[in-house]
Amino acid sequence: MNTESVLEKKVKRIESLLDISKIIDREANSAKDIRKYFRVNHLAYKMFHSDMGFMHFRVTKGDKISSEDILYQPNVISSYIGKGATVVELGPGQGSNSFYLAKKHPDASFIGVDLNPPKLKKSDPKNVKFYKHDYSDLSFIESNSVDVVFGIETIVYCSDKTKVFREVARILKENGIFTVHDYALVHPLESYAPYEQTAMKLISKCGASALIESAEAWSSYLKEAGLTEVKTTDLHKETLPDLKQLEHKADHIMKKDLRVKLTFALLPYHFVNNILIGWLGYDACKEGLGYYNEWIYTKAKKEV
Ligand SMILES: C[S@@+](CC[C@H](N)C(=O)[O-])C[C@H]1O[C@@H](n2cnc3c(N)ncnc32)[C@H](O)[C@@H]1O
């Protein structure tokens, strides 16, 4: 009886068609790599993911995927934004979350910090500013000055998460809120079967992110930085419909040997590798390797 999982079969297929050591052994997570990855894929995200410029996964609570599902994460953040609040977005990408929230909260001020920030247009809300900076260093933002910090599918790029979380804890006011939506492993990477480790390494390296870490490691980094848990929720099942859409698009290429070979030989590295993320991501998630966590933390008031 064949007990191979779909993920295992897919990893074997990739290994038979492509030299995956070239992807896995490559240093792919420097600031330069991250910038290049997002520059190359700017248009692809708009074409294949969201024409509104959102670069995160849809969270589908009902039976059918809907256009509103892309707003799940910013709507959660919106519920923590009070009148006149100062809000910092880590890794805003094309700026869509900050723009959406800035329109909903016209009396709040929004600051986005990204390695590749978007250029502001005349029609963009006036209460948004972007800084081109690595958010591991937020020294241009005063300590104890921010009400809400959030990061959607961006901290996964950092190999030193404690450094980022310490900066977040520094700039937050007491009782300020920090929300993160991101992927994490259920267990440490080294405890998985070899094909599962290969799949997770491919997914991380192909998207220029750091090697994906366990949820337990993430929560220990948050606590080390002095942040206190309010609530942690796993939403991986709710991201499956969106992951399935990407898997379906990738499958069109991955099912034909010649198509795979030509596509990977002819198109730019940072673009084609997305096909592997799309092809593996759905099954890795469905087979229970990862969480899509919503971490809500606070900077608790110091006891006197
Ligand atoms: C997948 S996109 C997510 C964009 C946005 N959060 C969204 O939900 O649409 C990740 C973004 O994080 C940014 N990023 C990654 N590491 C960063 C760092 N160390 N400092 C600043 N920005 C970073 C990337 O440039 C990219 O724009």
The ligand as a Gaussian input file, in Angstrom:
#p B3LYP/6-31G(d) Opt

LIG

0 1
 C        4.695000      39.606000       2.089000
 S        4.964000      41.315000       2.188000
 C        3.599000      41.764000       3.214000
 C        3.143000      43.166000       2.945000
 C        1.989000      43.657000       3.824000
 N        2.258000      43.415000       5.222000
 C        0.665000      43.066000       3.437000
 O        0.029000      42.439000       4.288000
 O        0.224000      43.293000       2.307000
 C        6.356000      41.499000       3.305000
 C        6.969000      42.899000       3.355000
 O        7.894000      42.953000       4.459000
 C        9.014000      43.740000       4.070000
 N       10.167000      43.413000       4.955000
 C       10.702000      42.188000       5.171000
 N       11.719000      42.283000       6.055000
 C       11.834000      43.586000       6.403000
 C       12.688000      44.317000       7.302000
 N       13.643000      43.700000       7.998000
 N       12.508000      45.651000       7.416000
 C       11.533000      46.283000       6.702000
 N       10.688000      45.650000       5.845000
 C       10.840000      44.319000       5.703000
 C        9.229000      43.394000       2.616000
 O        9.986000      44.404000       1.947000
 C        7.767000      43.295000       2.111000
 O        7.317000      44.528000       1.623000

